[in-house]
Amino acid sequence: MDCKTIQFSRHAFERMFERAITPNKVEDILAGGEVIASYPHDTPYPSVLMLGFEEDLPIHIVAAKNDESGECYVITVYRPNPLSWSGDFKSRSSPR
């Protein structure tokens, strides 16, 4: 995600603090992570779910971008639960 600037929601900051994920790590994932889902109808801006890693631990980021200004908004950040996601953390597991 090519971001001119990055804004973090309060929710994102709280989740990052709880999970010991730094703003620099989030910025790295926004710049080079993989988009694993798109939500083009989200408002006020389309958003995406991105996957990145810190060491070998996966991190998911939901972020939106204002294409006119280039500003990105980090909505939430979390470590996906291995029981709820596929082995590559790119898709939700089917219930067992």
Residue frames as a rotation matrix with the C-alpha (Angstrom) as fourth column:
MET 1
0.597 0.802 0.000 0.00
0.802 -0.597 0.000 0.00
0.000 0.000 -1.000 0.00
ASP 2
-0.422 -0.756 0.500 1.60
0.758 -0.597 -0.263 3.21
0.498 0.268 0.825 -1.13
CYS 3
0.569 0.652 -0.500 0.90
0.821 -0.424 0.381 5.69
0.036 -0.628 -0.777 1.68
LYS 4
0.117 -0.469 0.876 1.84
0.190 -0.855 -0.483 9.35
0.975 0.223 -0.011 1.64
THR 5
-0.551 -0.212 0.807 1.01
-0.743 -0.315 -0.591 9.54
0.380 -0.925 0.016 5.36
ILE 6
-0.403 0.390 -0.828 -0.36
0.357 0.900 0.250 7.05
0.843 -0.195 -0.502 7.89
GLN 7
-0.284 0.428 0.858 -2.97
-0.851 -0.526 -0.019 7.70
0.443 -0.735 0.514 10.56
PHE 8
-0.830 0.008 -0.558 -3.65
0.212 0.929 -0.303 5.15
0.516 -0.370 -0.773 13.30
SER 9
0.246 0.940 0.236 -7.09
-0.185 -0.194 0.963 4.78
0.952 -0.280 0.126 14.83
ARG 10
-0.032 -0.173 0.984 -7.30
-0.988 -0.145 -0.057 4.72
0.153 -0.974 -0.167 18.61
HIS 11
0.842 0.414 0.346 -8.45
-0.455 0.889 0.044 1.10
-0.290 -0.195 0.937 18.32
ALA 12
0.744 -0.618 -0.255 -5.36
0.114 0.493 -0.863 0.23
0.659 0.613 0.437 16.26
PHE 13
-0.122 -0.818 0.563 -3.02
-0.584 -0.399 -0.707 1.85
0.803 -0.415 -0.429 18.79
GLU 14
0.243 0.284 0.928 -4.70
-0.951 0.260 0.169 -0.02
-0.193 -0.923 0.333 21.65
ARG 15
0.985 0.148 0.086 -4.44
-0.126 0.967 -0.223 -3.37
-0.116 0.209 0.971 19.85
MET 16
0.465 -0.883 -0.071 -0.82
-0.033 0.063 -0.997 -2.70
0.885 0.466 0.000 18.87
PHE 17
-0.146 -0.492 0.858 0.08
-0.879 -0.334 -0.341 -1.88
0.454 -0.804 -0.383 22.48
GLU 18
0.544 0.449 0.709 -1.69
-0.749 0.640 0.169 -5.02
-0.378 -0.623 0.685 23.77
ARG 19
0.969 -0.081 0.232 0.13
0.174 0.893 -0.415 -7.17
-0.174 0.442 0.880 21.22
ALA 20
0.272 -0.929 -0.250 3.54
0.048 -0.247 0.968 -5.45
-0.961 -0.275 -0.022 21.36
ILE 21
0.190 -0.155 0.969 3.43
0.976 0.140 -0.169 -4.48
-0.110 0.978 0.178 17.67
THR 22
-0.377 -0.462 -0.803 5.29
0.449 -0.849 0.278 -1.27
-0.810 -0.256 0.527 16.88
PRO 23
0.617 0.562 -0.551 4.16
-0.149 -0.604 -0.783 1.47
-0.773 0.565 -0.289 14.50
ASN 24
-0.185 -0.772 -0.607 7.36
-0.872 -0.156 0.464 0.85
-0.453 0.616 -0.645 12.50
LYS 25
-0.818 -0.063 0.572 6.39
0.075 0.974 0.215 -2.79
-0.570 0.219 -0.792 12.00
VAL 26
0.219 0.964 0.151 2.92
0.479 0.029 -0.877 -1.73
-0.850 0.264 -0.456 10.81
GLU 27
0.475 -0.115 -0.872 4.49
-0.601 -0.766 -0.226 0.75
-0.643 0.632 -0.433 8.39
ASP 28
-0.650 -0.759 -0.036 6.78
-0.595 0.478 0.647 -2.01
-0.474 0.442 -0.762 7.06
ILE 29
-0.562 0.505 0.655 3.81
0.491 0.841 -0.228 -4.31
-0.666 0.194 -0.720 6.47
LEU 30
0.523 0.755 -0.396 1.80
0.120 -0.525 -0.843 -1.54
-0.844 0.393 -0.365 4.79
ALA 31
0.190 -0.549 -0.814 4.75
-0.835 -0.527 0.160 -0.91
-0.517 0.649 -0.558 2.45
GLY 32
-0.514 -0.591 -0.622 5.58
-0.838 0.502 0.215 -4.53
0.186 0.631 -0.753 1.65
GLY 33
-0.576 0.355 0.737 2.93
-0.277 0.763 -0.584 -6.86
-0.769 -0.540 -0.341 3.01
GLU 34
-0.961 0.269 0.072 0.49
0.199 0.486 0.851 -8.93
0.194 0.832 -0.520 1.00
VAL 35
-0.438 0.897 0.063 -3.11
-0.891 -0.424 -0.163 -7.89
-0.119 -0.127 0.985 0.44
ILE 36
-0.994 0.070 0.088 -5.16
0.072 0.997 0.020 -11.00
-0.086 0.026 -0.996 1.21
ALA 37
-0.141 0.982 0.127 -8.65
0.975 0.160 -0.153 -9.46
-0.171 0.103 -0.980 1.04
SER 38
-0.963 -0.080 0.258 -10.18
0.152 -0.950 0.273 -6.30
0.223 0.303 0.927 -0.38
TYR 39
-0.200 0.915 -0.351 -13.27
0.861 -0.007 -0.508 -4.51
-0.467 -0.404 -0.787 0.83
PRO 40
-0.790 -0.254 0.558 -14.00
0.566 -0.651 0.506 -2.04
0.235 0.715 0.658 -2.01
HIS 41
0.025 0.909 0.415 -17.39
0.403 -0.389 0.828 -1.00
0.915 0.147 -0.376 -0.62
ASP 42
-0.019 -0.085 -0.996 -16.13
0.994 -0.106 -0.010 0.07
-0.105 -0.991 0.087 2.83
THR 43
0.426 0.187 0.885 -16.74
0.366 -0.930 0.021 3.70
0.828 0.315 -0.465 3.65
PRO 44
0.646 0.302 -0.701 -15.52
-0.226 -0.802 -0.553 6.33
-0.729 0.516 -0.450 3.75
TYR 45
0.045 -0.693 -0.720 -12.64
-0.998 -0.070 0.005 4.63
-0.054 0.718 -0.694 1.84
PRO 46
0.739 0.128 -0.661 -12.09
-0.297 0.943 -0.150 1.13
0.604 0.307 0.735 0.45
SER 47
0.328 -0.635 0.699 -10.04
-0.893 0.033 0.449 -1.04
-0.308 -0.772 -0.556 2.81
VAL 48
0.291 -0.337 -0.895 -7.85
-0.442 0.782 -0.439 -4.12
0.848 0.524 0.079 2.65
LEU 49
0.900 -0.177 0.398 -6.68
-0.269 0.492 0.828 -6.90
-0.342 -0.853 0.395 4.94
MET 50
0.424 -0.840 -0.339 -2.91
-0.651 -0.022 -0.759 -7.27
0.630 0.542 -0.556 4.76
LEU 51
0.972 -0.212 -0.102 -0.61
0.232 0.788 0.570 -10.03
-0.040 -0.577 0.815 5.95
GLY 52
0.333 -0.934 0.129 2.94
-0.543 -0.302 -0.783 -9.52
0.771 0.191 -0.608 7.14
PHE 53
0.661 -0.177 -0.729 5.33
0.533 0.795 0.290 -11.15
0.528 -0.580 0.620 9.56
GLU 54
0.474 -0.601 0.643 7.42
-0.808 -0.588 0.045 -10.15
0.351 -0.541 -0.764 12.54
GLU 55
-0.564 -0.662 0.494 10.10
-0.695 0.703 0.149 -12.77
-0.446 -0.260 -0.856 12.83
ASP 56
-0.958 0.240 -0.159 7.92
0.083 0.760 0.645 -15.84
0.275 0.605 -0.747 12.15
LEU 57
-0.533 0.799 -0.278 4.74
0.553 0.080 -0.829 -14.47
-0.640 -0.596 -0.485 13.74
PRO 58
-0.448 0.421 0.788 1.93
0.784 -0.239 0.573 -13.39
0.430 0.875 -0.223 11.40
ILE 59
-0.650 0.322 -0.689 0.29
0.225 -0.784 -0.578 -9.98
-0.726 -0.531 0.437 11.68
HIS 60
-0.159 0.675 0.721 -2.94
0.969 -0.031 0.243 -8.86
0.187 0.737 -0.649 10.04
ILE 61
-0.785 -0.036 -0.618 -3.65
0.191 -0.964 -0.186 -5.20
-0.589 -0.264 0.764 9.36
VAL 62
0.173 0.824 0.539 -6.91
0.980 -0.091 -0.175 -3.70
-0.095 0.558 -0.824 8.19
ALA 63
-0.531 -0.413 -0.740 -6.25
0.316 -0.907 0.279 -0.37
-0.786 -0.085 0.612 6.52
ALA 64
0.570 0.713 0.408 -8.03
0.734 -0.219 -0.643 2.06
-0.369 0.666 -0.648 4.22
LYS 65
-0.591 -0.802 -0.079 -6.63
0.645 -0.530 0.551 4.59
-0.484 0.275 0.831 1.78
ASN 66
0.574 0.611 -0.544 -7.89
0.132 -0.725 -0.676 7.91
-0.808 0.317 -0.497 0.52
ASP 67
0.185 -0.526 0.830 -6.66
0.941 0.338 0.004 7.73
-0.283 0.780 0.558 -3.08
GLU 68
0.763 0.149 0.629 -7.05
0.413 -0.860 -0.299 11.49
0.496 0.488 -0.718 -3.55
SER 69
0.795 -0.440 0.417 -4.75
-0.592 -0.711 0.379 12.48
0.130 -0.548 -0.826 -0.68
GLY 70
0.078 -0.773 -0.630 -2.62
-0.260 0.595 -0.761 9.33
0.963 0.223 -0.154 -0.43
GLU 71
-0.388 -0.176 0.905 -3.38
-0.904 -0.117 -0.411 9.13
0.178 -0.977 -0.114 3.30
CYS 72
-0.296 0.240 -0.925 -3.75
0.032 0.970 0.241 5.66
0.955 0.041 -0.295 4.80
TYR 73
0.048 0.431 0.901 -5.79
-0.947 -0.268 0.178 4.85
0.318 -0.862 0.395 7.89
VAL 74
-0.773 -0.306 -0.556 -4.90
-0.105 0.925 -0.364 1.86
0.626 -0.223 -0.747 10.03
ILE 75
0.149 0.962 0.227 -8.15
-0.626 -0.086 0.775 0.50
0.765 -0.258 0.590 11.45
THR 76
0.808 0.049 0.587 -6.92
-0.531 0.492 0.690 -2.50
-0.255 -0.869 0.423 13.41
VAL 77
-0.082 -0.886 -0.457 -3.85
-0.765 0.350 -0.541 -4.69
0.639 0.305 -0.706 13.87
TYR 78
0.557 0.294 0.776 -3.84
-0.765 0.545 0.343 -8.22
-0.322 -0.785 0.529 15.26
ARG 79
-0.723 -0.690 -0.033 -2.05
-0.675 0.695 0.246 -11.54
-0.147 0.200 -0.969 15.34
PRO 80
0.086 0.838 -0.539 -4.37
-0.846 0.348 0.404 -14.04
0.526 0.421 0.739 13.63
ASN 81
0.145 0.086 0.986 -5.42
-0.766 0.640 0.057 -17.08
-0.626 -0.764 0.158 15.66
PRO 82
-0.764 -0.534 -0.363 -3.91
-0.641 0.560 0.525 -20.21
-0.077 0.633 -0.770 14.04
LEU 83
-0.716 0.560 0.416 -7.11
0.354 0.806 -0.475 -22.13
-0.601 -0.193 -0.775 14.86
SER 84
0.294 0.897 -0.331 -9.21
0.176 -0.391 -0.903 -19.67
-0.939 0.207 -0.273 12.84
TRP 85
0.488 -0.210 -0.847 -6.93
-0.782 -0.536 -0.318 -19.26
-0.387 0.818 -0.426 9.83
SER 86
0.960 -0.213 -0.183 -5.32
0.052 0.775 -0.630 -21.51
0.276 0.595 0.755 7.24
GLY 87
0.552 -0.808 -0.207 -1.68
0.765 0.391 0.512 -22.51
-0.333 -0.441 0.834 7.72
ASP 88
-0.384 -0.709 0.591 -0.51
0.875 -0.484 -0.012 -19.61
0.294 0.513 0.807 5.55
PHE 89
-0.417 0.308 -0.855 -2.82
0.600 -0.613 -0.514 -17.15
-0.683 -0.727 0.071 7.40
LYS 90
-0.988 0.008 -0.152 -4.36
-0.121 -0.642 0.757 -16.01
-0.091 0.767 0.636 4.10
SER 91
-0.318 0.934 -0.164 -7.85
-0.411 0.020 0.911 -17.46
0.854 0.357 0.377 4.48
ARG 92
-0.102 0.388 0.916 -10.18
-0.990 0.052 -0.133 -18.38
-0.099 -0.920 0.379 7.31
SER 93
-0.980 -0.200 -0.012 -10.29
-0.200 0.980 -0.004 -22.05
0.013 -0.002 -1.000 8.25
SER 94
-0.145 0.958 -0.249 -13.51
-0.404 0.172 0.898 -23.89
0.903 0.231 0.362 7.78
PRO 95
0.066 0.223 0.973 -15.20
-0.998 0.036 0.059 -24.85
-0.021 -0.974 0.225 11.06
ARG 96
-0.760 -0.393 -0.517 -14.46
-0.405 0.909 -0.096 -28.39
0.508 0.137 -0.851 12.19
